[in-house]
Amino acid sequence: MAIKALFTYDYGKERMESIRKLGYELLVKGESGISYTEELEDVEVLVCYNPFDSLDISKMKKLKWIQLSSIGIDQVPKEKLIKSDITLTNNRGGYSIPMGEWIVLKILELYKNSRGFYEKQQNKQWKMDTSVLELCGKTVGFLGTGTIAIEAAKRLQSFEVEVLGLNTKGTPVQYFHKCFKKENLDEMLSLCDVVVVTIPYTKESHHLLNKERMASMKENALLVNVSRGNVIDEEELISRLSNGQIKGAALDVVEEEPLKEESPLWSFENVIITPHNSWVSERRNERRFHITYKNLEKYANKGVLENVVDIKKGY
């Protein structure tokens, strides 16, 4: 008997047919306004991003597994999942390469003052800037050593930098010269010329970089965030940027998205803002499908799923 699966994204005729051949009966419905109907009664697998605002999964009594197209799980009704036997998997690793590239790009843009040169070009102004810096020889620290951090750290090797990482137990990770325990965050921050936030957002990581933590950073440090805006105390960041206590920041995420027009962050010459765009590339659907297909194949063969999320931990 075919396994019934609900997809909220159509990967195209050929790819969807390859999933059917694994033994699935597919329903494809857009996420916008989707709600429970009898048609979903026997759905066992849900492949989606965020249908949860309108779709009550507690009514889907046969649902056993949700495969997300995202890495983060902020949108998921966690309490409902904790009370159920539903397995949640995410797209961990699917966006790590473009995000790793984005991190390296923004560090270089800040050190090389790309924004200043773009403005000179627009004004047809031929004027040197002798304040630009080298990345070579700097220390780059990552809060979190997951797949995004690993892909960025891998790409930083050729720049001859010292790469540090922070994880729960200080576990060694490839491409990192040294990893610190979470209890030693202040020590690591004090060593870093660049601090990159890649840690998952949880209750424990909310405002992890607060006033006390930022006080441990070098005054000429750069701050890069591709995780979630709430990991950083935004008011404190704005204060330190205003006082020159942080050299610059590259933010792909902010506390409230979209960033409000009145936010001071728009106006800083040493801040680069992108609209939660670091994960985007021409290969994003290809990688997302590959991860999804691999898990669908495992599920159909009663194998062990990859990228299983611990709901209580939040990642």
N, C-alpha and C positions, 0 to 999 in steps of 0.2 A: 504493500500500500504506500502511495506517495506521501511524502512529508509536506504538509502545507506551510508555505512561507509567504509572509507579507513583506514586500519591498516598497519603500517610499521613494525609490529612485530607480529609473530604468537605465540599465547599463548598455542597452542596445540589443538588437535581435540576436546577434551571434552569441554574445556573452550570456544572455538570459537563457538561450537554448542549451548552452553548455551546462548551466545549472540544472535545468530540467532533466538532463541526461544523468545527473547524479541521483535522481529519484525524488525530485521536488515538484510539487504543484505550486505554481506561482500566482500570487495576486499582486498587482502593481497599482498603488494609489498614492497620489500626491499628499504631502504632509499637511498642507494648509487646510485646516478645518476638518481633518479626518476624525471620525467618531466611530464608536463601536456599533456594529450591526450584526445580525445573525450570520452574515457571510464570514465574519471573523471568528466565529465560535470555535472552529477546530484548527485555528492557526497555531502552529507549534514553534515557529521561528519568525522573529521580527528583525528585519534589516533596515536601519533607519538612522536619522540624525536626531530630530526632535519633533515627534508627533504628540508628545506627552501633554501639551497644553490643552488639547481637545480629545485625545484618545485615552480612555480610562483602561489601563492594562489589567486592572484588578477584575474586570469583567471577562477577560480572555483566559478562561479556566484551563485551557490546554497549552498555554504559552510556557515554553521551557527555556528559551534562549533568546537574548537580544544581542545582535551584532551592531555596534555603533560605527558610524563613518567618521566619528571624531575621536580625538585622544582624550579630551576632557569629558567629565561626566556631570557637569554642573546642571544640565538640563534634565537629568534622569530623576524620577520620583523615588528617591533612595529608600524611604520608609516602606513603600509598597514592596520593593524588591527584597529588603531585609526580612519582611514577614513571609516571603514566598520562597519557592525553590528555583526561581528563575536565575539562570546564569547570565552574567553580563560580560561581554567582551568588547574591546575597543580597537581603534585603528593605530595602536602604538607602533611607531616606526614608519607609518605611511607618509608622514609629512616631514620626517626628520632631516632629509637631505636638503630640501629648499630652505628649511628653517636654519640649518647649520650654515648654509651659504649666506643667508640674510644676516646672521650674527657677525660673521667675518666681514661682510660688506659694510655694515654700520660702524663697526669698530674702526675700520680704515677710513670711512667717510668722516668720522669725528676727529680722528688724529690728523687727517690730511685737509680738514676744513673744506670739504667739497662744496658745502652750501655757500661759503664765501666766494669761491671761484665761479659757481653758477651765477651768482648775483653780479659779479664783475663781467661775466660774459654777456648777460642780459643788458648791462649798461655800457657794453663795448669799452670796457676799462681794462687796459693792460697794466697790471700792477702786481708785483711779486708779494708773496706772503711768507716771511721768514719764520713764522711761528709754528709751522707744521711739524709734526713729530713722527718718529719711527715706531712701528709696532715691534720690531725686532728688539729682543731683550726685555720686554715687558712681562709682567705676571698677570695671567688671566685666570680668574676663579669662577667656577660654576656652582651655583646653588642647585644641587640636583645633578646626578650623573647618569640619567637615562639616555634613551636613544637620540634625542635632540642634542643634548650636551656632547655625546660621543661623536656625532657627525661633525659638530663644530670643532671639537678638540682635535679630531683627525685632520681637519683642514688647516688648523692653526700650526701643525707640526712644522710646515715648511717656512713659517715666519720666525722660527727660532725663539719661541716664547716658552715661559714656564707655565704649565697648565695645572691648576689646582682644582679639586672637586670636593664637594660636601655631600655626604650621604649619611644614612642613619648610623652605621657602625664604622665608618671610615674604611669601608671595603675597597681594596685596590680595583681600579678599572682601567682597561686598555686606553692608551693615549693620554692618561693623566699622570703627571710626575709624582703627585702625592694627593691622597684623599683624606679629608678630615672627618671626624665624628661630628654629628650635629651639635654636640655640647661645646665644640671648639670653633663655632662659627665666628666669634669675635676675633680669634687669633688669625683665622684664614682671611677675613676681611681686611685686617691690618696689613696684609702682605700684598694685596691685589692692586694693580694699576687699572684693571677692568673687572667689574663684577657683572656676571651674566646670570639672570634669573631664569631657570628652566625647571624649577621644582613644581610638582603638581599643587594645585590650590586645594587646601583642606582647612578645617577649623584650626589646626595646629600651625599652618603656614600663613594664616591671615595676618597681615601687617608684620610678617617676619622681619622685614626691613623697616623698623620703626626708628624713632629718634635715637634710642640707645644704640641700636645696631649700626645705624648710619654714622654715629659718632666714632665708631671703630674704623671706618673707611678712611683711606688717604684723601686729603683735600683735593688732590688733582686726579682723583679716580673718575673713570667713566662707569656709567650704569646702563645696562642693556636688559630689557625685559621682553621675553616672548611667552611667558607663562600665563599669568592672569594679573590684572591690574591690582587686585586686592592683596597681593603678596607684599606690595610696597605701600607704606603710608604716604599717600599722594601729597597731602598738605605739608608733610615734613620734607618731601622731595622738592616741592616748589620753594619752600623756605630756604633750603640749602642751595638750590640753583640761584636764587635771588641774591644770596650772600656770597656766592662764589666758592662755596664749600664742596661743590662737586663740579668737576671740569665739564661734564656734558652727559647727555642721556640719549639713548635710542629706545623708543617705546612703540612696540607693536600692539600693546594692550594698555588699557587704563582702567581706573576703578569703575567708571560709569561709561558705557559705550552706547552710542557714539559719544565722543568727547564734546562737551558743551562748547558753544562758540565763545562763551565768556571765560573759559579756562585760561589761566596765565600760561599754561604749557605751550599753547600755540605761538606765543610771542618770543620765546627764548631763542636766540640765535644759535645756542649750543645744544638745542634739543631737536632730534629728528623724530617725527611722528608718522607712522603708517597705520592704516585702518584695519588692524588684525589681519594683515595680508601676508605675513611671512611664510605661511604654509602653502601658498598658491604656486603651482607650476604647471606646465603643460602635461606632466606625467602624473598628476595627482589622482585622476580617475583610474589610471592603469594600476598604480600601486594599491589604491583603495580596493579595487576589484580583486587584485591578486590576494590580498589578506583575507577578504571576505570569502572568495572562492575556496581558498585553502581550508578555512574553518568549516565551510559548508560540506566539503569533502570529508573532513574528519568527523563531523557530526553524523553524516549519513552512514559512515562506517563505524560509528560508536567509538571514535577515537578521542584523544584528549585535545580539547580546544586550546588555541593559543591566545595570548593577550587577555586572559581572564582577569577581571577587575575585582579587587577586594572592596566591596561597597562600604564597609565600616571604616577602612583606611582612606578611601576616596581615590584610590589609584590601583 
